[in-house]
Amino acid sequence: MIVLASPAASQVVPGILGFLVVAGMGLALFFLLRSMNKQLNKVAREPRWREEAKEAQQDQAQQDQAQQDQAQQDQAQQDQAERDQAQRDRAQRDYSQNGTAQQG
């Protein structure tokens, strides 16, 4: 049994129905991607607690640096005071041994 009404394979075209299906899928894809982009923009934002934690960490680092600077200044002052005291002790010792103060 041969069907005479069927067209040859080279003559088959999708027609208007095929175009409408593809166009509908493209339109649906467009709206889905647009909706996904909106949702991702909502999710991708940095939470407030993370920003606050960063600020607190920066504040702590600044406080630590200030404490470290103060400790260095205190140590420098203490070292200078010890050098001054050692110089006064040497001058006192020289005076008590020789009776004269020596410049050094």
N, C-alpha and C positions, 0 to 999 in steps of 0.2 A: 504494500500500500504506500503510495507516494503522495505526499501532500503537495499539491501544486500551488497552493496559495502562500506558502512560506517564502520570504525573500531570501536571496543568497546572503552568505555571511559577510560579503563585502558591502552589502547595501544596508546593513542594520545601523541605525542611528539612534542616539538616546532620546531625542525629541524633547519636547517642552517639559514633560514629567521629570526626566533626568536632570534638566537644568534647574527646575524648581526645588528638587531634593538637595542638590549641591548648594544652591543659593541659601536655602533654609538652614543647612548645616553650617555654612559660613556665617550667617547672621547669628545663629545660636552660639557659635564659638566666640564671636565678637563680644556678645553680652556676657558670656561666662568669664572671659578674660578680664573684662572691665570690672566685674564684680569681684573676681579674685584679687585684682590689684587694689581695690578699696579695702578688702579684708586684710591683705598683707600690710598695707600702710597702717592700719590700726594696731596690728600685732608687732610690727617691727620697731615701734618707738621704744626708746629707752625708758624703763620704769623710773618713777621718781625716787624710790629708795636707793636705786643704784647711783643716781646723780648726787643724792645727799651723802651717800657713803664716800663717793669720790671727793666731795667738798670737805667732809670730815677728815678724810685721809690727808688731804692737802693742808688743812689747818693743823693737824697733828704734826705733819712734817715741818711746817713753819715754826711751830712751838719747839719741836726738838732741835731745830737749827738754832733758834734763839737761845735755848738753854745751853747748847754746845758752845755757841759764841760767848755767852756769859761765863761759862766754865773756863774757856781759854783765856778770857780777860782776867778772871780771878787768878788763874794759875800764873799768868804773866806778872800781875801785880805782886803775888806772893814771891815769885822768883826775884823780882826787883827788890822787894823788901829784904829778902834773905841776902842778896848781894850787898845791899846797903849796910845791913847789920854786920856782915863779914868784913866789910871795909872799915866800919867803925871799930870792930874788935881788933883788927890788925893795927889800926892807928892807935888804939888804946894800949895794945901790947907793945908797940914800938915806943910809945911815949913812956911807958912804965919801965922799959928796959934801957932806953937811951936818954930819956929825959927830953927828947925833942919829938915832935910829930913829923913824920916823913910823908911826903906827897907821893902817890903812886898811882 
